[in-house]
Amino acid sequence: MIVAAVLGTAWGGVDDLISGAEYHVLRPTGPGGCTVVVRETSFFVIGNGEAYAVGRTGVAVGTSGSWAVDDGYRPVAAGTYELSWERDGGFLRVSGTETDPVVRGGWADIDCGW
């Protein structure tokens, strides 16, 4: 199991290096301190992103949503997103540009397990 954990960690690191992964912690936080963390990558001409809900434990369990954008555009890094909170969770919407549109997904329901 230790070997599998080491190999999994190494593979994740190599993947982040190849794809130029960037991580962003979004503000404001939601009810109960729920936080959204976004991972954006770009490989050739496609940008990808995943949003993760991080609760009180500090651990994200599963992806809350994902998207793909034309020409490697990174909407969260560029600030073209909206994050809103309600009593029972949040909603993240990412937007492309006229020349770099979102081609898949573009939103995430944020639920930290209240």
DSSP file (Angstrom, degrees, kcal/mol; ACC not computed):
  #  RESIDUE AA STRUCTURE BP1 BP2  ACC     N-H-->O    O-->H-N    N-H-->O    O-->H-N    TCO  KAPPA ALPHA  PHI   PSI    X-CA   Y-CA   Z-CA
    1    1 A M     >        0   0    0      0, 0.0     4,-2.3     0, 0.0     5,-0.2   0.000 360.0 360.0 360.0 -34.3    0.0    0.0    0.0
    2    2 A I  H  >  +     0   0    0      2,-0.2     4,-2.5     1,-0.2     5,-0.2   0.923 360.0  50.2 -64.8 -42.4    2.9    2.3    0.7
    3    3 A V  H  > S+     0   0    0      1,-0.2     4,-2.7     2,-0.2     5,-0.2   0.916 110.6  49.9 -61.7 -42.9    4.3    1.8   -2.8
    4    4 A A  H  > S+     0   0    0      1,-0.2     4,-2.5     2,-0.2    -1,-0.2   0.899 111.1  49.3 -63.1 -40.5    0.8    2.5   -4.3
    5    5 A A  H  X S+     0   0    0     -4,-2.3     4,-2.2     2,-0.2    -2,-0.2   0.913 112.5  47.1 -65.1 -42.4    0.5    5.7   -2.3
    6    6 A V  H  X S+     0   0    0     -4,-2.5     4,-2.5     2,-0.2    -2,-0.2   0.920 114.0  47.2 -65.5 -44.0    4.0    6.9   -3.4
    7    7 A L  H  X S+     0   0    0     -4,-2.7     4,-2.6     2,-0.2    -2,-0.2   0.895 111.9  50.7 -65.4 -39.7    3.3    6.1   -7.0
    8    8 A G  H  X S+     0   0    0     -4,-2.5     4,-2.2    -5,-0.2    -2,-0.2   0.902 112.0  47.1 -63.9 -41.6    0.0    7.8   -6.9
    9    9 A T  H  X S+     0   0    0     -4,-2.2     4,-2.1     2,-0.2    -2,-0.2   0.916 112.9  49.0 -65.5 -43.6    1.5   10.9   -5.4
   10   10 A A  H  X S+     0   0    0     -4,-2.5     4,-2.4     2,-0.2    -2,-0.2   0.916 110.9  50.1 -63.0 -43.2    4.3   10.9   -7.9
   11   11 A W  H  X S+     0   0    0     -4,-2.6     4,-2.6     1,-0.2    -1,-0.2   0.909 109.4  51.5 -62.2 -41.9    1.9   10.5  -10.8
   12   12 A G  H  X S+     0   0    0     -4,-2.2     4,-2.1     1,-0.2    -1,-0.2   0.895 110.8  48.7 -61.1 -40.6   -0.3   13.4   -9.5
   13   13 A G  H  X S+     0   0    0     -4,-2.1     4,-2.0     2,-0.2    -2,-0.2   0.902 111.6  48.3 -66.1 -42.1    2.8   15.6   -9.3
   14   14 A V  H  X S+     0   0    0     -4,-2.4     4,-2.7     2,-0.2     5,-0.2   0.911 110.6  52.1 -64.4 -42.4    3.9   14.7  -12.8
   15   15 A D  H  X S+     0   0    0     -4,-2.6     4,-2.4     1,-0.2    -2,-0.2   0.910 109.0  50.2 -60.1 -42.9    0.4   15.4  -14.1
   16   16 A D  H  X>S+     0   0    0     -4,-2.1     5,-2.0     1,-0.2     4,-0.8   0.889 112.1  48.1 -63.3 -38.9    0.4   18.8  -12.5
   17   17 A L  H  <5S+     0   0    0     -4,-2.0     3,-0.4     3,-0.2    -2,-0.2   0.927 113.5  46.0 -67.2 -45.0    3.8   19.7  -14.0
   18   18 A I  H  <5S+     0   0    0     -4,-2.7    -2,-0.2     1,-0.2    -1,-0.2   0.906 119.4  39.7 -65.0 -42.5    2.8   18.5  -17.5
   19   19 A S  H  <5S-     0   0    0     -4,-2.4    23,-2.1    -5,-0.2    -1,-0.2   0.514 104.8-124.7 -88.3  -4.5   -0.5   20.3  -17.5
   20   20 A G  T  <5 -     0   0    0     -4,-0.8    -3,-0.2    -3,-0.4    -4,-0.1   0.910  37.4-158.3  62.8  42.2    0.8   23.5  -15.8
   21   21 A A      < -     0   0    0     -5,-2.0     2,-0.4    -6,-0.2    20,-0.2  -0.218  11.6-166.8 -59.5 138.7   -1.9   23.1  -13.1
   22   22 A E  E     -A   40   0A   0     18,-2.6    18,-2.9     2,-0.0     2,-0.4  -0.985   6.2-151.4-124.8 138.9   -2.8   26.2  -11.0
   23   23 A Y  E     -A   39   0A   0     -2,-0.4     2,-0.4    16,-0.2    16,-0.2  -0.907  10.9-171.3-112.6 139.9   -4.8   26.0   -7.8
   24   24 A H  E     -A   38   0A   0     14,-2.5    14,-2.9    -2,-0.4     2,-0.6  -0.997  16.1-150.9-132.7 131.3   -7.1   28.9   -6.6
   25   25 A V  E     -A   37   0A   0     -2,-0.4     2,-0.2    12,-0.2    12,-0.2  -0.911  28.3-142.2 -98.2 118.1   -8.9   29.3   -3.3
   26   26 A L  E     -A   36   0A   0     10,-2.8    10,-0.6    -2,-0.6    50,-0.0  -0.551  17.3-114.6 -88.8 146.5  -12.0   31.3   -4.0
   27   27 A R  S    S+     0   0    0     -2,-0.2     2,-0.1     8,-0.1    56,-0.1  -0.928  79.1  48.7-122.2 148.8  -13.5   33.9   -1.7
   28   28 A P  S    S-     0   0    0      0, 0.0     8,-0.2     0, 0.0     2,-0.1   0.518  76.4-136.3 -81.6 164.6  -15.8   34.6   -0.1
   29   29 A T        -     0   0    0     -2,-0.1     6,-0.2     1,-0.1     3,-0.1  -0.446  21.2-127.3 -77.7 160.8  -16.2   31.4    2.0
   30   30 A G    >   -     0   0    0      4,-3.4     3,-1.7     1,-0.2     4,-0.2  -0.164  47.3 -41.3 -97.4-167.6  -19.7   30.0    2.4
   31   31 A P  G >  S+     0   0    0      0, 0.0     3,-1.2     0, 0.0    -1,-0.2  -0.261 127.9  12.7 -57.0 138.0  -21.8   29.0    5.4
   32   32 A G  G 3  S-     0   0    0      1,-0.2    24,-0.1    -3,-0.1    -2,-0.0   0.667 133.0 -66.0  69.4  15.9  -19.9   27.1    8.0
   33   33 A G  G <  S+     0   0    0     -3,-1.7    -1,-0.2     1,-0.2     2,-0.1   0.629  79.3 170.5  81.5  12.8  -16.5   28.0    6.4
   34   34 A C    <   -     0   0    0     -3,-1.2    -4,-3.4    -4,-0.2     2,-0.4  -0.369  14.0-164.4 -59.2 132.7  -17.1   26.0    3.3
   35   35 A T  E     - B   0  54A   0     19,-2.5    19,-3.2    -6,-0.2     2,-0.5  -0.933  14.9-138.9-125.0 144.7  -14.4   26.9    0.8
   36   36 A V  E     -AB  26  53A   0    -10,-0.6   -10,-2.8    -2,-0.4     2,-0.4  -0.906  16.4-170.4-104.4 127.8  -14.1   26.4   -3.0
   37   37 A V  E     -AB  25  52A   0     15,-2.5    15,-2.6    -2,-0.5     2,-0.4  -0.973   7.1-160.9-116.0 131.7  -10.8   25.3   -4.4
   38   38 A V  E     -AB  24  51A   0    -14,-2.9   -14,-2.5    -2,-0.4     2,-0.5  -0.919   8.4-159.7-116.3 137.6  -10.3   25.2   -8.2
   39   39 A R  E     -AB  23  50A   0     11,-2.5    11,-2.0    -2,-0.4     2,-0.4  -0.976  14.6-172.8-113.0 120.1   -7.7   23.3  -10.2
   40   40 A E  E     +AB  22  49A   0    -18,-2.9   -18,-2.6    -2,-0.5     2,-0.3  -0.941   5.8 175.2-116.3 137.4   -7.1   24.7  -13.7
   41   41 A T  E     - B   0  48A   0      7,-2.8     7,-2.4    -2,-0.4     2,-0.4  -0.885  14.9-158.0-132.5 164.4   -5.0   23.1  -16.3
   42   42 A S  E     + B   0  47A   0    -23,-2.1     2,-0.4    -2,-0.3     5,-0.2  -0.966  11.1 174.8-146.1 128.0   -4.1   23.7  -20.0
   43   43 A F  E >   - B   0  46A   0      3,-2.4     3,-1.8    -2,-0.4     2,-0.4  -0.970  65.9 -43.2-138.5 121.3   -2.8   21.2  -22.5
   44   44 A F  T 3  S-     0   0    0     -2,-0.4     0, 0.0     1,-0.2     0, 0.0  -0.472 125.2 -20.0  56.0-111.8   -2.3   22.1  -26.1
   45   45 A V  T 3  S+     0   0    0     -2,-0.4    26,-1.5    26,-0.1    27,-0.8   0.214 119.4  83.2-112.8  16.2   -5.5   24.1  -27.0
   46   46 A I  E <   -BC  43  70A   0     -3,-1.8    -3,-2.4    25,-0.3     2,-0.4  -0.975  56.6-158.3-123.8 132.0   -7.9   23.0  -24.3
   47   47 A G  E     -BC  42  69A   0     22,-3.2    22,-3.0    -2,-0.4     2,-0.3  -0.869  14.0-168.3-101.8 141.5   -8.2   24.4  -20.8
   48   48 A N  E     -BC  41  68A   0     -7,-2.4    -7,-2.8    -2,-0.4     2,-0.3  -0.927   5.3-175.0-127.6 152.9   -9.8   22.3  -18.1
   49   49 A G  E     -BC  40  67A   0     18,-2.1    18,-1.9    -2,-0.3     2,-0.4  -0.998   8.5-167.8-146.6 150.0  -11.0   23.1  -14.6
   50   50 A E  E     -BC  39  66A   0    -11,-2.0   -11,-2.5    -2,-0.3     2,-0.4  -0.995  11.8-148.9-134.3 142.3  -12.4   21.3  -11.6
   51   51 A A  E     -BC  38  65A   0     14,-2.6    13,-3.2    -2,-0.4    14,-1.0  -0.913  11.9-167.3-111.5 139.8  -14.0   22.7   -8.5
   52   52 A Y  E     -B   37   0A   0    -15,-2.6   -15,-2.5    -2,-0.4     2,-0.5  -0.984  16.4-137.3-127.1 135.8  -13.8   21.1   -5.1
   53   53 A A  E     -B   36   0A   0      9,-0.5     2,-0.6    -2,-0.4     8,-0.6  -0.820  18.8-163.3 -90.9 126.9  -15.8   21.9   -2.0
   54   54 A V  E     -BD  35  60A   0    -19,-3.2   -19,-2.5    -2,-0.5     6,-0.2  -0.952  10.6-171.4-116.1 116.8  -13.7   21.9    1.2
   55   55 A G    >   -     0   0    0      4,-0.9     3,-1.6    -2,-0.6    58,-0.1   0.035  47.6 -64.0 -91.3-160.4  -15.5   21.7    4.4
   56   56 A R  T 3  S+     0   0    0      1,-0.3    -2,-0.0    56,-0.2   -24,-0.0   0.761 127.8  62.2 -60.5 -28.3  -14.5   22.0    8.1
   57   57 A T  T 3  S-     0   0    0      2,-0.2    -1,-0.3     1,-0.1     3,-0.1   0.706 105.7-125.2 -73.3 -18.4  -12.2   19.0    7.9
   58   58 A G  S <  S+     0   0    0     -3,-1.6     2,-0.4     1,-0.3    -2,-0.1   0.578  74.0 116.4  83.5   9.3  -10.0   20.6    5.3
   59   59 A V        -     0   0    0      2,-0.0    -4,-0.9    -6,-0.0     2,-0.5  -0.934  56.5-146.8-116.4 133.6  -10.5   17.7    2.9
   60   60 A A  B     -D   54   0A   0     -2,-0.4     2,-0.7    -6,-0.2    -6,-0.2  -0.861  10.9-162.9 -96.1 128.6  -12.2   17.8   -0.4
   61   61 A V        -     0   0    0     -8,-0.6    -8,-0.1    -2,-0.5    -2,-0.0  -0.896  56.8 -26.5-115.2 101.8  -14.1   14.6   -1.3
   62   62 A G  S    S-     0   0    0     -2,-0.7    -9,-0.5   -10,-0.1     2,-0.3   0.136  86.1 -63.7  81.6 161.4  -14.9   14.4   -5.0
   63   63 A T        -     0   0    0      1,-0.1   -11,-0.2   -11,-0.1     3,-0.1  -0.645  29.8-160.4 -84.9 136.1  -15.3   17.0   -7.7
   64   64 A S  S    S-     0   0    0    -13,-3.2    45,-1.0     1,-0.3     2,-0.3   0.721  73.0 -28.9 -85.2 -23.3  -18.2   19.4   -7.4
   65   65 A G  E     -C   51   0A   0    -14,-1.0   -14,-2.6    43,-0.2    -1,-0.3  -0.940  57.1-153.8 179.1 163.3  -18.1   20.3  -11.1
   66   66 A S  E     -C   50   0A   0     41,-0.4    40,-1.0    -2,-0.3    41,-0.6  -0.945   7.6-173.7-147.7 167.1  -15.8   20.6  -14.1
   67   67 A W  E     -CE  49 105A   0    -18,-1.9   -18,-2.1    -2,-0.3     2,-0.4  -0.981  15.3-142.1-157.5 162.5  -15.5   22.4  -17.4
   68   68 A A  E     -CE  48 104A   0     36,-2.1    35,-2.5    -2,-0.3    36,-1.4  -0.990  17.3-165.1-131.5 142.2  -13.4   22.7  -20.6
   69   69 A V  E >   -CE  47 102A   0    -22,-3.0   -22,-3.2    -2,-0.4     3,-0.8  -0.967  23.6-108.2-131.7 143.1  -12.6   25.9  -22.4
   70   70 A D  E >  S+C   46   0A   0     31,-2.3     3,-1.6    -2,-0.4   -24,-0.2  -0.289  94.4  14.2 -67.2 151.5  -11.2   26.6  -25.9
   71   71 A D  T 3  S-     0   0    0    -26,-1.5   -25,-0.3     1,-0.3    -1,-0.2   0.695 122.9 -72.2  58.7  27.1   -7.7   27.7  -26.5
   72   72 A G  T <  S+     0   0    0    -27,-0.8    -1,-0.3    -3,-0.8   -26,-0.2   0.645  79.3 167.7  70.1  14.2   -6.4   26.9  -23.0
   73   73 A Y    <   -     0   0    0     -3,-1.6    -1,-0.2   -28,-0.2    -4,-0.2  -0.343  26.8-151.2 -62.4 140.8   -8.2   29.8  -21.4
   74   74 A R     >  -     0   0    0      1,-0.1     4,-2.0   -34,-0.1     5,-0.2  -0.865  10.6-172.6-116.9  94.4   -8.3   29.7  -17.6
   75   75 A P  H  >>S+     0   0    0      0, 0.0     5,-2.5     0, 0.0     4,-0.7   0.847  82.1  48.6 -60.7 -38.8  -11.5   31.5  -16.5
   76   76 A V  H >45S+     0   0    0      2,-0.2     3,-0.9     1,-0.2     5,-0.1   0.934 112.1  48.5 -69.9 -43.4  -10.9   31.5  -12.8
   77   77 A A  H 345S+     0   0    0      1,-0.2    -1,-0.2     2,-0.1   -54,-0.0   0.859 114.0  48.3 -61.0 -34.2   -7.3   32.8  -13.2
   78   78 A A  H 3<5S-     0   0    0     -4,-2.0    -1,-0.2     2,-0.1    -2,-0.2   0.560 114.9-118.5 -83.4  -8.7   -8.8   35.5  -15.5
   79   79 A G  T <<5S+     0   0    0     -3,-0.9     2,-1.2    -4,-0.7    -3,-0.2   0.638  70.3 135.1  82.9  14.0  -11.5   36.4  -13.1
   80   80 A T      < +     0   0    0     -5,-2.5    15,-2.9    -6,-0.2     2,-0.3  -0.489  45.4  92.9 -96.9  66.1  -14.4   35.4  -15.4
   81   81 A Y  E     -F   94   0B   0     -2,-1.2     2,-0.4    13,-0.2    13,-0.2  -0.963  59.3-143.4-147.4 162.1  -16.4   33.5  -12.8
   82   82 A E  E     -F   93   0B   0     11,-2.5    11,-2.5    -2,-0.3     2,-0.5  -0.999  10.9-170.0-131.0 130.5  -19.2   34.1  -10.3
   83   83 A L  E     +F   92   0B   0     -2,-0.4     2,-0.4     9,-0.2     9,-0.2  -0.984  11.5 175.8-120.7 123.2  -19.5   32.4   -6.9
   84   84 A S  E     -F   91   0B   0      7,-2.3     7,-2.5    -2,-0.5     2,-0.4  -0.957  12.7-152.8-129.0 148.6  -22.7   32.8   -4.9
   85   85 A W  E     +F   90   0B   0     -2,-0.4     2,-0.2     5,-0.2     5,-0.2  -0.919  11.9 177.6-121.8 144.4  -23.8   31.3   -1.6
   86   86 A E  E >   -F   89   0B   0      3,-3.1     3,-0.9    -2,-0.4    -2,-0.0  -0.716  51.3 -84.3-126.7-176.3  -27.1   30.4   -0.2
   87   87 A R  T 3  S+     0   0    0     -2,-0.2     3,-0.1     1,-0.2    -2,-0.0   0.845 125.5  36.1 -60.6 -36.4  -28.0   28.8    3.1
   88   88 A D  T 3  S-     0   0    0      1,-0.2     2,-0.3    23,-0.0    -1,-0.2   0.276 127.5 -47.4-106.8  11.3  -27.6   25.3    1.9
   89   89 A G  E <   -F   86   0B   0     -3,-0.9    -3,-3.1    22,-0.1     2,-0.3  -0.954  59.0 -87.2 153.0-169.5  -24.6   25.6   -0.5
   90   90 A G  E     -FG  85 110B   0     20,-2.3    20,-2.8    -2,-0.3     2,-0.4  -0.777  16.1-140.0-132.2 174.4  -23.1   27.5   -3.3
   91   91 A F  E     -FG  84 109B   0     -7,-2.5    -7,-2.3    -2,-0.3     2,-0.5  -0.992  10.2-164.3-140.3 128.5  -23.0   27.8   -7.0
   92   92 A L  E     -FG  83 108B   0     16,-2.6    16,-2.2    -2,-0.4     2,-0.5  -0.962   6.6-175.7-115.0 126.6  -20.0   28.5   -9.2
   93   93 A R  E     -FG  82 107B   0    -11,-2.5   -11,-2.5    -2,-0.5     2,-0.3  -0.988   6.6-162.4-122.5 125.9  -20.4   29.6  -12.8
   94   94 A V  E     -F   81   0B   0     12,-2.4     2,-0.4    -2,-0.5   -13,-0.2  -0.832   5.5-160.0-106.6 148.1  -17.4   30.0  -15.1
   95   95 A S        -     0   0    0    -15,-2.9   -15,-0.1    -2,-0.3     2,-0.1  -0.954   4.1-155.5-127.3 143.8  -17.5   32.0  -18.3
   96   96 A G        -     0   0    0     -2,-0.4     2,-0.2     1,-0.1    -1,-0.0  -0.059  28.9-101.9 -90.9-157.9  -15.2   32.0  -21.3
   97   97 A T        -     0   0    0      3,-1.6    -1,-0.1    -2,-0.1     5,-0.1  -0.684  36.8 -93.7-118.8 177.8  -14.8   34.8  -23.8
   98   98 A E  S    S+     0   0    0     -2,-0.2    -1,-0.0     1,-0.2    -2,-0.0   0.878 129.4  34.1 -60.4 -37.5  -16.2   35.3  -27.3
   99   99 A T  S    S+     0   0    0      1,-0.2    -1,-0.2   -29,-0.0    -3,-0.0   0.641 126.1  41.3 -93.5 -15.8  -13.1   33.8  -28.8
  100  100 A D  S    S+     0   0    0    -28,-0.0    -3,-1.6   -29,-0.0    -1,-0.2  -0.611  82.5 179.4-129.5  71.4  -12.4   31.2  -26.0
  101  101 A P        -     0   0    0      0, 0.0   -31,-2.3     0, 0.0     2,-0.5  -0.284  38.3-101.9 -76.2 157.8  -15.8   29.8  -25.0
  102  102 A V  E     -E   69   0A   0    -33,-0.2   -33,-0.3     1,-0.1     3,-0.1  -0.678  37.6-176.0 -70.9 124.7  -16.7   27.2  -22.4
  103  103 A V  E     +     0   0A   0    -35,-2.5     2,-0.3    -2,-0.5   -34,-0.2   0.559  65.0  22.7-105.4 -11.1  -17.2   24.1  -24.5
  104  104 A R  E    S-E   68   0A   0    -36,-1.4   -36,-2.1     0, 0.0    -1,-0.3  -0.952 118.1 -20.6-155.0 134.7  -18.3   21.7  -21.7
  105  105 A G  E     -E   67   0A   0     -2,-0.3   -38,-0.2   -38,-0.2     3,-0.1  -0.487  48.9-178.0  72.9-132.1  -19.7   22.2  -18.3
  106  106 A G        +     0   0    0    -40,-1.0   -12,-2.4     1,-0.3     2,-0.3   0.505  55.8  65.0 111.3   8.5  -19.2   25.6  -16.9
  107  107 A W  E     -G   93   0B   0    -41,-0.6   -41,-0.4   -14,-0.2    -1,-0.3  -0.981  52.6-161.6-154.3 163.2  -20.8   25.3  -13.5
  108  108 A A  E     -G   92   0B   0    -16,-2.2   -16,-2.6    -2,-0.3     2,-0.6  -0.960  17.3-139.2-150.6 131.0  -20.5   23.6  -10.1
  109  109 A D  E     -G   91   0B   0    -45,-1.0     2,-0.6    -2,-0.3   -18,-0.2  -0.819  26.9-145.7 -85.4 123.8  -22.9   23.0   -7.3
  110  110 A I  E     +G   90   0B   0    -20,-2.8   -20,-2.3    -2,-0.6     2,-0.4  -0.828  27.3 164.6 -99.6 121.0  -21.0   23.5   -4.1
  111  111 A D        -     0   0    0     -2,-0.6   -58,-0.2   -22,-0.2   -22,-0.1  -0.942  19.5-176.7-139.2 113.1  -22.0   21.3   -1.1
  112  112 A C        -     0   0    0     -2,-0.4   -56,-0.2   -58,-0.1    -1,-0.1   0.288  59.9 -98.1 -92.3  10.2  -19.8   20.8    1.9
  113  113 A G              0   0    0    -25,-0.2   -24,-0.1     1,-0.1    -2,-0.1   0.912 360.0 360.0  80.7  44.8  -22.2   18.3    3.5
  114  114 A W              0   0    0    -26,-0.2    -1,-0.1   -83,-0.0   -25,-0.0   0.515 360.0 360.0 -67.1 360.0  -24.1   20.4    5.9
